[in-house]
Amino acid sequence: MTDAATVERRRKSQDWRPRSRVVLHSRFLAMTLLAKLSSIFLLGTVYVAYVFIGGAVFWKLEGDMVQQVLADIKEERNAFLNELPCLTAEKLEEVAAWVLAASRRGLSLKTNSTSDGFWKFTSSSVFAATVVTTIGYGNMSPVTVYGQIFCVFFALIGIPLNMVVLNKVGQYMLAFERNICNFIVRRMNHKKIVRVFIHTMSFIMLFILYFVAPVMVVKEFEGWTYTESVYYCFITLSTIGFGDFVADDNPDRMYPQWYAGIVCAWIFFGLAWLALLINHSIELVEEFNAYLKQRRKNASQSLQEEKLPDKQAEVTQNGTTQESHVSETHAEAVQN
């Protein structure tokens, strides 16, 4: 009877072990999923809050200005109609719509002569560059059916091609910088300091070449302020492309023939530099994480090494105490 009960208990325990493993595995998966959902929810909350905070700041900064501009426009409109009583409000709106349509096509109406509009070869090349780089200023766009269809297929092929080329160019630039850095480091002492110095100088030089110099160039040829030039360069290289400031776009200014080509080359290599900067930042973050992991590992190892002599001493002391206790017990037994 006892043997049968023992066998039955063993069978139930063996049946219970797989079930317990399944339950534990299910709980582990549920906890992992819950942790991932919590992190996603937290990240989404931070993202939405960041967007709403930005919207509130822009609303306070720009909203009052818009109301003031609208009031000034209404005042100037009424003053203009009072000076020209023969011009009605309806005719003024028609003239304004006509001027706006002409301006959107790159035509200037300040003189008797007009420019040739946006669709020159140079400006068309800049437009093609903004399409494949997804900048999309919005200041010019195709209006013909064939132009719109070609733009769709041109972007379908050009955008992936642009991403591949920019990534490759950024990797080659990073490899070139790394080779120069390794070449110099091998011939000097204090390798870490030299490596940090070379990376810093490389960043400063490329920043001057692809950001500071373009700011000075567009300020000179576009007649913008320093703030507007910095704003335009950042909006362009970040591919935000609002279109409120666009190079080679003012029909009232005469640009040299090489200016549009310089702008296209700057957009391409500037985006490649940005890709280089992103790749280099990712590499630095990975190296920093590896350094922190190695540092924590070394700290834990040193802590264990410090605790080991104490444990050995405790074990030795316990062994000595036990031996003395055995000796005392043996001596008492002999006396008895």
C-alpha positions as CSV (number, residue, x, y, z in Angstrom):
1,M,0.0,0.0,0.0
2,T,2.8,2.4,0.9
3,D,4.6,1.6,-2.4
4,A,1.5,2.3,-4.4
5,A,0.9,5.6,-2.7
6,T,4.6,6.5,-3.3
7,V,4.4,5.7,-7.0
8,E,1.2,7.7,-7.3
9,R,2.7,10.7,-5.7
10,R,5.8,10.5,-7.9
11,R,3.5,10.2,-11.0
12,K,1.5,13.3,-9.9
13,S,4.7,15.2,-9.2
14,Q,6.1,14.3,-12.6
15,D,2.9,15.3,-14.3
16,W,3.0,18.6,-12.4
17,R,6.5,19.6,-13.4
18,P,5.9,20.1,-17.1
19,R,2.7,22.0,-16.2
20,S,4.6,24.2,-13.7
21,R,7.2,24.9,-16.4
22,V,4.6,25.9,-18.9
23,V,2.9,28.2,-16.3
24,L,6.2,29.8,-15.4
25,H,7.1,30.3,-19.1
26,S,3.7,31.8,-19.8
27,R,4.1,34.2,-16.8
28,F,7.5,35.2,-18.0
29,L,6.2,35.9,-21.5
30,A,3.3,37.9,-20.0
31,M,5.6,40.0,-17.9
32,T,8.0,40.6,-20.8
33,L,5.1,41.7,-23.0
34,L,3.8,43.9,-20.2
35,A,7.2,45.5,-19.8
36,K,7.5,46.2,-23.6
37,L,4.0,47.6,-23.7
38,S,4.8,49.8,-20.7
39,S,7.9,51.1,-22.4
40,I,6.1,51.8,-25.7
41,F,3.3,53.5,-23.8
42,L,5.8,55.7,-21.9
43,L,7.8,56.5,-25.0
44,G,4.5,57.4,-26.9
45,T,3.4,59.6,-24.0
46,V,6.7,61.4,-24.0
47,Y,6.5,61.9,-27.7
48,V,3.0,63.2,-27.7
49,A,3.7,65.5,-24.8
50,Y,6.8,66.8,-26.6
51,V,4.8,67.6,-29.7
52,F,2.0,69.3,-27.7
53,I,4.5,71.4,-25.7
54,G,6.2,72.5,-28.9
55,G,2.8,73.4,-30.4
56,A,2.0,75.5,-27.3
57,V,5.3,77.3,-27.5
58,F,4.9,78.1,-31.2
59,W,1.3,79.2,-30.5
60,K,2.4,81.7,-27.9
61,L,5.4,82.9,-29.9
62,E,3.7,83.2,-33.3
63,G,0.0,83.6,-32.6
64,D,0.1,87.1,-31.4
65,M,2.3,88.1,-34.3
66,V,-0.2,86.8,-36.8
67,Q,-3.0,88.8,-35.2
68,Q,-0.8,91.9,-35.4
69,V,0.1,91.2,-39.1
70,L,-3.6,90.7,-40.0
71,A,-4.5,94.0,-38.3
72,D,-1.7,95.8,-40.2
73,I,-2.8,94.3,-43.6
74,K,-6.5,95.4,-43.0
75,E,-5.3,98.9,-42.2
76,E,-3.1,99.2,-45.2
77,R,-5.9,97.7,-47.4
78,N,-8.4,100.3,-46.2
79,A,-5.9,103.1,-46.7
80,F,-5.1,101.9,-50.2
81,L,-8.8,101.8,-51.1
82,N,-9.3,105.3,-49.8
83,E,-6.4,106.6,-51.9
84,L,-7.9,105.0,-55.0
85,P,-11.7,105.4,-54.8
86,C,-12.1,104.0,-58.4
87,L,-10.7,100.6,-57.3
88,T,-13.2,98.4,-55.6
89,A,-12.5,95.8,-53.0
90,E,-13.4,93.0,-55.4
91,K,-11.0,94.3,-58.1
92,L,-8.3,94.6,-55.5
93,E,-8.7,90.9,-54.5
94,E,-8.5,89.9,-58.2
95,V,-5.3,91.9,-58.6
96,A,-3.9,90.3,-55.4
97,A,-4.7,86.8,-56.6
98,W,-3.1,87.5,-59.9
99,V,0.1,88.8,-58.3
100,L,0.1,85.8,-56.0
101,A,-0.2,83.3,-58.8
102,A,2.6,85.1,-60.8
103,S,4.8,85.0,-57.7
104,R,4.3,81.3,-57.2
105,R,5.6,80.7,-60.7
106,G,8.7,82.7,-60.0
107,L,7.7,85.8,-61.9
108,S,8.5,89.4,-60.7
109,L,6.1,92.2,-61.5
110,K,8.1,95.0,-60.1
111,T,9.4,96.1,-63.5
112,N,8.2,95.9,-67.0
113,S,10.3,92.9,-67.7
114,T,9.9,89.5,-66.0
115,S,12.4,86.7,-65.2
116,D,12.1,83.3,-66.8
117,G,10.4,81.9,-63.7
118,F,11.2,78.8,-61.6
119,W,11.7,76.3,-64.4
120,K,15.1,77.2,-65.5
121,F,17.6,74.3,-65.9
122,T,19.5,75.4,-62.7
123,S,16.3,75.8,-60.5
124,S,14.9,72.6,-62.0
125,S,18.0,70.8,-60.9
126,V,17.7,72.2,-57.4
127,F,14.0,71.0,-57.5
128,A,15.1,67.5,-58.5
129,A,17.6,67.5,-55.6
130,T,14.9,68.5,-53.1
131,V,12.7,65.7,-54.4
132,V,15.2,62.9,-54.0
133,T,16.4,64.2,-50.7
134,T,12.7,64.6,-49.5
135,I,13.4,68.2,-48.5
136,G,10.4,69.4,-50.5
137,Y,10.4,73.2,-50.0
138,G,7.0,73.6,-51.6
139,N,7.9,76.8,-53.3
140,M,7.6,75.2,-56.7
141,S,5.9,72.1,-57.9
142,P,4.9,70.6,-61.3
143,V,1.5,71.7,-62.6
144,T,1.3,69.7,-65.8
145,V,-0.1,66.2,-65.8
146,Y,3.0,64.7,-67.4
147,G,5.2,66.6,-65.0
148,Q,3.3,65.3,-61.9
149,I,3.4,61.7,-63.2
150,F,7.1,61.9,-63.9
151,C,7.7,63.4,-60.4
152,V,6.1,60.4,-58.9
153,F,8.2,57.8,-60.7
154,F,11.3,60.0,-60.3
155,A,10.8,60.1,-56.6
156,L,10.1,56.3,-56.3
157,I,13.5,55.6,-57.8
158,G,15.4,58.6,-56.6
159,I,14.6,58.5,-52.9
160,P,15.9,55.0,-52.2
161,L,18.9,55.7,-54.5
162,N,19.6,58.8,-52.6
163,M,19.5,57.0,-49.2
164,V,21.9,54.3,-50.4
165,V,24.3,56.8,-51.9
166,L,24.3,59.1,-48.8
167,N,24.8,56.1,-46.5
168,K,27.8,54.9,-48.6
169,V,29.3,58.3,-48.8
170,G,28.9,58.8,-45.1
171,Q,30.6,55.4,-44.4
172,Y,33.5,56.2,-46.7
173,M,34.0,59.6,-45.1
174,L,33.9,57.9,-41.7
175,A,36.4,55.2,-42.8
176,F,38.7,57.9,-44.3
177,E,38.6,59.8,-41.0
178,R,39.2,56.6,-39.0
179,N,42.2,55.7,-41.2
180,I,43.8,59.1,-40.8
181,C,43.2,58.9,-37.0
182,N,44.8,55.4,-36.8
183,F,47.8,56.5,-38.9
184,I,48.5,59.4,-36.6
185,V,47.8,57.5,-33.4
186,R,50.3,54.7,-34.2
187,R,53.1,57.3,-34.3
188,M,52.3,59.1,-31.1
189,N,51.8,58.5,-27.4
190,H,48.6,59.2,-25.4
191,K,46.5,57.4,-28.0
192,K,43.1,58.2,-26.4
193,I,43.8,61.9,-26.1
194,V,45.1,62.1,-29.7
195,R,42.1,60.1,-31.0
196,V,39.6,62.4,-29.2
197,F,41.5,65.5,-30.5
198,I,41.4,64.3,-34.1
199,H,37.7,63.5,-34.0
200,T,37.0,66.9,-32.4
201,M,39.0,68.7,-35.0
202,S,37.4,66.7,-37.8
203,F,33.9,67.6,-36.5
204,I,34.9,71.3,-36.3
205,M,36.3,71.5,-39.8
206,L,33.4,69.7,-41.4
207,F,30.9,71.8,-39.4
208,I,32.6,75.0,-40.8
209,L,32.7,73.5,-44.3
210,Y,29.1,72.3,-44.5
211,F,27.3,74.7,-42.2
212,V,29.2,77.9,-41.4
213,A,30.5,78.5,-44.9
214,P,27.0,78.0,-46.5
215,V,25.5,80.4,-44.0
216,M,28.0,83.1,-45.2
217,V,27.4,82.3,-48.9
218,V,23.6,82.4,-48.8
219,K,23.7,85.5,-46.7
220,E,25.8,87.2,-49.4
221,F,23.8,86.1,-52.4
222,E,20.3,86.1,-50.9
223,G,20.5,89.3,-48.8
224,W,19.3,87.5,-45.7
225,T,20.3,88.1,-42.1
226,Y,22.5,85.8,-40.1
227,T,19.5,84.4,-38.3
228,E,17.6,83.7,-41.5
229,S,20.7,82.1,-43.1
230,V,21.3,79.8,-40.1
231,Y,17.6,79.0,-40.1
232,Y,17.6,78.1,-43.8
233,C,20.7,75.9,-43.6
234,F,19.4,74.0,-40.6
235,I,15.9,73.5,-42.2
236,T,17.5,72.3,-45.4
237,L,20.0,69.8,-43.9
238,S,17.4,68.4,-41.5
239,T,15.1,67.9,-44.6
240,I,12.3,69.8,-42.9
241,G,12.0,72.1,-45.8
242,F,9.4,74.7,-44.9
243,G,9.9,76.7,-48.1
244,D,9.7,80.1,-46.5
245,F,13.4,80.6,-47.3
246,V,14.8,79.0,-50.5
247,A,18.1,79.7,-52.2
248,D,18.1,80.7,-55.9
249,D,14.4,81.5,-55.6
250,N,14.0,85.3,-55.6
251,P,13.1,86.5,-59.1
252,D,14.2,90.1,-58.2
253,R,17.8,89.0,-57.7
254,M,20.3,88.0,-60.3
255,Y,22.3,84.9,-59.5
256,P,25.5,83.6,-61.1
257,Q,25.2,80.5,-63.2
258,W,27.3,78.4,-60.8
259,Y,25.2,79.3,-57.7
260,A,22.6,76.7,-58.2
261,G,25.2,74.0,-58.8
262,I,26.9,75.0,-55.6
263,V,23.6,74.7,-53.7
264,C,23.0,71.2,-55.2
265,A,26.4,70.0,-54.2
266,W,26.1,71.5,-50.7
267,I,22.7,69.8,-50.2
268,F,24.2,66.4,-51.3
269,F,27.5,66.5,-49.3
270,G,25.8,68.3,-46.4
271,L,23.4,65.4,-46.1
272,A,26.3,63.0,-46.4
273,W,28.1,64.8,-43.6
274,L,24.9,64.6,-41.6
275,A,24.8,60.8,-42.2
276,L,28.5,60.6,-41.2
277,L,27.7,62.5,-38.0
278,I,24.8,60.2,-37.2
279,N,26.9,57.0,-37.8
280,H,29.8,58.5,-35.8
281,S,27.4,59.4,-32.9
282,I,26.0,55.8,-32.9
283,E,29.5,54.4,-32.9
284,L,30.5,56.7,-30.0
285,V,27.4,55.7,-28.0
286,E,28.1,52.0,-28.6
287,E,31.7,52.4,-27.5
288,F,30.6,54.3,-24.4
289,N,28.1,51.6,-23.5
290,A,30.8,49.0,-23.9
291,Y,33.1,51.0,-21.7
292,L,30.5,51.3,-19.0
293,K,29.8,47.5,-19.1
294,Q,33.5,46.7,-18.9
295,R,33.8,49.1,-16.0
296,R,30.9,47.6,-14.1
297,K,32.4,44.1,-14.8
298,N,35.8,45.1,-13.5
299,A,34.2,46.7,-10.4
300,S,32.2,43.6,-9.6
301,Q,35.3,41.4,-10.1
302,S,37.4,43.6,-7.8
303,L,34.6,43.6,-5.2
304,Q,34.5,39.8,-5.3
305,E,38.3,39.7,-5.0
306,E,38.1,41.9,-1.9
307,K,35.4,39.7,-0.4
308,L,37.3,36.5,-1.1
309,P,40.1,36.9,1.6
310,D,37.4,37.7,4.2
311,K,35.5,34.5,3.3
312,Q,38.7,32.5,3.5
313,A,39.6,34.0,6.8
314,E,36.1,33.3,8.1
315,V,36.3,29.7,6.9
316,T,39.7,29.3,8.5
317,Q,38.5,30.8,11.7
318,N,35.4,28.5,11.7
319,G,37.6,25.5,11.1
320,T,39.9,26.5,13.9
321,T,37.0,27.0,16.2
322,Q,35.5,23.6,15.3
323,E,38.9,21.9,15.8
324,S,39.3,23.5,19.2
325,H,35.8,22.5,20.2
326,V,36.5,18.9,19.1
327,S,39.7,18.9,21.1
328,E,37.9,20.2,24.2
329,T,35.2,17.6,23.9
330,H,37.8,14.8,23.5
331,A,39.7,16.1,26.5
332,E,36.5,16.1,28.7
333,A,35.7,12.6,27.5
334,V,39.1,11.4,28.5
335,Q,38.9,13.0,31.9
336,N,35.5,11.4,32.5
